[in-house]
Amino acid sequence: MSQLRLGEPNSGGWDMITANETGFDAGRYLFIPFETLEAGVQRMDLKTGLTTTLVQPGTQGFTKGDASRWAPWGGYLTAEESWEKGSTKGRLFELTNPTTATGGSDSNFVHRSIVPRVAHEGLAFDRENNLYFVDEFNGGSIYKYVPAQSTAPTGNEYFSAGQTFVLQINGGDNANAVGSFIWIPITDTAGGPIDGVSVMNADGTIDGRETAKMVKGTGYQRPEDMEIKTLANGDEMLFVATTATHQVYSINLDSNQVKLFVNRDTVDKSTGVSVGTALANPDNLAIDAAGNIYIVEDQPAGMADIWFARDADNDGVADSVARWASLSTVGAEATGLYFDKFDNNVAYVNVQHPDSLVDSTIMISAIPEPNLASAIPESGLPGPDPISAMPESNALSVLLSGMGLMALMGFIVLRRSVTSIS
């Protein structure tokens, strides 16, 4: 249904998805920013089916809303994918009352100015509640914010003091590098400037891009989304997609090693040879309950795929990739893939900026069926082969709301029940 018809301000460009992952009624709501010049934030109630605009388009000049992440203390974070030197944008925001706000009139939308300004996209928290972010720019860096209070119960306390660092490999002043890395400070421990290092904006905030250059941070070509997984040995691994180089990097936060996780040399499981140009413009990343990484392309509809990456030994280098879903809606891009943290059989994805101008949120629901092809491992021997946290079958559905979910894993054909929420 149309939000505008219901009197809910909505500028479209629905982007990344997250849910309320903690607290009362955890998992009940989905939160989505608008990636438009006058951006906002909406909340979908999965219990009632109602969608409410909590941040009306253009509030505080908010623009190009992209990032979408639930915070450990129960706030909702989003940010602007818009930054250039001297701009007033590039801001990180927190919606401090995401589940209790009734609409734009009582929502509390706060700019967290301690975080340096960049063209934000992906956000991720590690087990110590450090916040990772990127600068979505050709030559953009990867950053870490370390709060003074890692267990802060509110955003006000979490963002009251903390230090930001930029990732550097082999002395820095380089691009697309792999190997051992270190974190170089670009603010002091309170979040203030470091003399001779931090590049300041006119309003007293810090320019994260120019400051990264000052300390020779390693640059990547349009780093976009991020996800973190925990390995069996307890190490945490951060994944970063770089659109312009058609790559995904893995960053082991405990061993301090960066590796190339996926690129065009990665084997396509369906063909047995390098995936080549079939993989293009990886943008969003998602992680399922089993720790599998999914890669969402930013391509014209009819070419845009979502890829499943298999890394059986969790060494940070994918063994293969295979198409998991494809989008056929004219003019649209798939974005924001999110696996439900409370139901391993459910995922959500957005259909953004179609020619019809009607954005949609698609729910993908796996239907477990025993004793089918999904129970046969690649070896052909009896026993489970957990290639995905979402159960598979050898049947296939569907085309709904203009989105062709072809759901081809390369291993077997998956069946997905798909529902549109718009």
N, C-alpha and C positions, 0 to 999 in steps of 0.2 A: 504494500500500500504506500501511497505517497505521504511522506512526512509533511510536505508543504500543505497538502489538503487538510491535514489534521492540525494545522496551525503551528507546527514545530519548525522553527527556522533550521534550514539545512542547505548548505552550499554545495553538497556533493563531494566528489573526490574522496570517497571513503577509503581509508588507508589501513594501517596496521591494527591488529586486533589483540586485545588481552582480556582477561576476566579478573574479577575480584578473587584472588587466589588464597586469601586468608580472611579470618574474621567471621562475623555472623553472616549467614547466608552465602558462604564462600561458593563460588562457581555459578551463582545465579545470574550475574550480569556480564555482558560483553561491553567493552569500551572501545570506541573508534574515533580517531580524529579526522578532520576534513583537510585534505591536501589541496587547498584552494587559496587564492590571494586573501580572502577574508575567511579565515579558518575558524573551526570550532570543535566541539567534542560531543558525541552522542553516547547514550547508554541504552543498550537493549536488555530488557527484562525477559529472560528465558522462561520464567514462570508464568507471567501474564501475557507475554507477546507484545508488550508496549515498548515503544522506543521514545526516549526523551532527550532533547537537546539540552545538555547541561552548561555548555559554554557556547553562547550564541556567536555566529560568524562575525569576526572582526573585533571581538572583545579584547581590549587592551592592544589593539593593532595586531593581534595574533594572526600569523600568516603561514601557509604551507605546513600545516600540521602533519607530521609523519610518524614520529616515534610514538610508541604505545607500550608502557610497561607498568605492571603493578609493583609497588614498592613494599619492602618487608614490613614497614610499620602500618600499612593499610592506606596509603595514599596512591593516587594515580598520576604517572608522569607522562608528559608528552613534550614536544619541542618543535622548533622551527627549522625546516630544511632550507633556510635562506640566510646566506651570510656573504658579505664582502666587506672589505676594509672600510671603516667609517659608518657602517650600517647601524641601524637601531634594532636589528633583528638577531637571529642566531641564538635565541633564548631557550632555556629549559624552564618548563612550567610544572607545577604540581597542583592538581585538583585535590584539596585536602579533605573534602567531604563527598567522595564519589558515590557512595551508596545511599547517603541520606539526603543529598540535595534533591529538591523537587523540580528544579529547572534552572534557567539562567539567573533568576532573581535572587536565589539564595546559595548558589554555588560559590565556592571560595577558590579562585584561580590565581595562583601566586607565582611570580617570576622568581626563580631561585638563582639570584645573580652571582653567587659564589662560584658557580660553574662557568668557566671561560666560554666565550661565544664562538661557535663554529656553525657550519651547516649540519645540523643534527639529523641523524636517522636512527640507527640502532642504539638501544640501551640494554645493559645487562648487569645483573648483580652476582657477585661471587658469594661463597659461604661466609665470608667475613663482612658481607654487606658493602664491599667496595663497589662503586659504580663505574662501569666502562662505557665509553661513548666514542664516536668517530666524527671526522669532518668529511662530509660527502662532497668530495672535490678532487679533481685530478691533481695528485700530490698531497691529498689529505692524510692526516695522521690518525693514530689510535691512542686513546687517552684513558687514564684511570683517576677517579676521584676517591680519596681515602678520607672518610669522615673522622673527626676527632672523637665522636661518640658512635662507635659501630653498632651499638644496640639501641640507638636513640628511638624512643617510642613515638615520636612525631617528626614530620618533615622540618618543622621549625628548628628542632634540636639537631637533626641530621645535617642540615645545611647551614648551621650556625657557624661552624668552623671545620675546615678540612683542607687537604692539600691535593693539588692536581699534578699529574705526571704525564709525560708523553713517551711512547715506546721508541726505543732506538736500537738498531742493529749495527754492529761492526763500525762503531764510531759515528754513525748517522750521515746526514747529508746525502742520502741515497734513496732509491725507490725500489719497491717490490722485492725487498730483501727477505731472505730466510736465514735461520741460524739462531745463535744465542742472542738474547736481548737483555736490555736493562731499562729501568724506568728513570727518566730524567725529570726533576721537578721544574714546573713552570710557575708555581705559586709558592708562597711560604706555607707553614703548617696551619695558619689561620685562614688561608684562602686569599691573602693579600698579595700584592706584587713583590717580586724579587728585584732589587735594584740591578739595572743593567741587563735584565733578562726579560721580564714581563713587559709586553707591549700593551699600552693602555688605550682604552676607548675614551671618548670625550666625557662619558657619564661615569667614569671611574671603574667600569668593569674591564675585564681582561680579554684581549683578542687572542683566542686560542690558536688560530692559524699562524699569525705572524710570530707569536711567541714560540711555537713549535719550530719554526724556521730558525729562530735565534739560537736554539739549543741543538739544532741539527737532528730533529726528530726524523725517523724514517717515514717516507711518504708512500702512499698506495694510490691506485687510480680509481677514484670514486668508491672508497669503502662505504658500504651501506648498512646492511642489517648485521645483527650479532646474536649468538646463542651460546650458552655455557652448558657443558655436561660434566658429570663427575665420573671418573674412570673407576674400575674395580680396585685399583691400588690407592684410591682417595685423591689422586691428582684431579685438578679441574682443568678443562680444556675449553678455551674460548674460540669460536668460529666467526670469521669475518668474511663477507662476500665483497668482492671488488668488481663492479660492473664493467668498467672500461677494459679490463684485461681478461674478462670471462673466467675468473678464478674465485676459489674460496680457500682461505688460509686457516690453519689450526694453530692456536697459541697455547702451549702448555704453561699454565700460570705457576706451576710448582717447579718444573725443571727449566723454565725460562727458555723454551725452544719454540721457534716459529717454523712451521712446515707448510708446504703447498698441499692442501687437502684434496682439492679438485681443480682440474683445468682441462683443456681440450685434448690432452694426452691421456686422460683417464679413460679406462675401458668402458664402453657401452655394453652392458650386460646382454642386451638383445642381439648384438652383432658380433661381439667378441673382439672388436677392434676399437681403436681410439674414437671417442665420441665426436671429436672434431668440431666443425661449425654448427652441429646440431645443438650444442650447448652455447647459448649466447646471452649476455647481459644478466648474469645472476644478480638478483636484487635482494629479495627477502629470504630469510632462513627460518626454519621451524624445527622443533625437536619433539619427538613423540616419547611415550612413556618408557620405551626401551632404550632411549638415547640415540635413536637414528636421526640423521640430519636430512632435511628436505630443502631443496633449492628452487626458489620461485624466480622465473625469468621475467624481465621487463622487456617484452617484445610485442609487436603488433599481434592482435588476435588472429588466431589461425596458425600462428607460429609459436605462441607462448606456451611453454611447458612447465610442469613442476617435476623435478627430478628427485628420486630417492638415492641417497649415497650410502653404499655399504662399506663399512670399515670393520671387518670381523675381528681383527686383533687390537682395535682401538689404538693404533700407533700414530694417528693423526694424518694418515695418508689413505684416502679411499681406495678400496680394491676395485670398485666399479660404480657406475651410476646407471639408472634406468628410469624411463618416463613413468611417472606415477599418475599424472593427470595432465590434460591439455585443455586450453580455453579457445572457444570458437566464436564468442560474442563479438560482433563487428565493432572495431574501434577500441575494444576494452583491453585491460591488463588485469591479470590476477595479482592479488596482493594480500599481505596480512595473514597468511596461513597460520592457524593456531590450533594446537591439539589440546582438547579439554583435559584439564588436570584431574578431573573427578570422574571421567568416563573414558576409558582407553579406546572405546569404539567410536568416538565422535571427534570431528575436527570442523573448523570453520575457515572460510576463505572469502575474500571480497572480490567482486567484479567492479572495477573502477573505470570511470570515464568512458562508458560505451557510447557509441554514436546516438543511441536512444536517449542519452542523458539520464538514464535511470540506473543508479548504482544498486547493487544487490549484495547481500550477505548470504552465502551458501553454507548450509550445514551438510557435511558428509558423514553418513552413519554406516559403519560396517555391520554386516549381518553375519555373525559367526555361524559356520556350518561345519560340523565334524566330518571326518572321514573323506575329505575331498583333497584336491591337489595341494592345498595349503598345508596338509599334514605330512607331505612328502618332502624331506630335506633335499638339498642340491645333490647330496651324495647318492640319493636313490634308496638309502637305507631307512628302515622305520625310525620314527622319532621326530620331535618338533624341530623346526628350522625357523627361529624367530626373526624373520627378515623385516618385520614391521610390528609395532605394538597394536596395530589395527588388524583384526583377523581378516583373512582372505578367503575367497572362494573361487571356483573356476567359472563363475558366471559374471555378467557385466550389466550395469545400468549406467547411465541414463543421460538424457538431455533435458535440462530444466532451466527455466528462466534465462535461456540464451547461453547457458554455460555447458559446453560439451565436456563432461568429465569422462575421458576415455579410460582413465585408471589402468594404464598398462605398466606393470612393474618391471617387465622384461624377464621376470622369473615365471610368473603366472598372471593370469588376468584376474583382476579384483572386481568384486561386486560392491557397489556403494549405493546406499539409499540417500537421495539428495533432496533437501528441503530449502526453499528460498525464504529468507526473512528480509523484507525490504520496506 
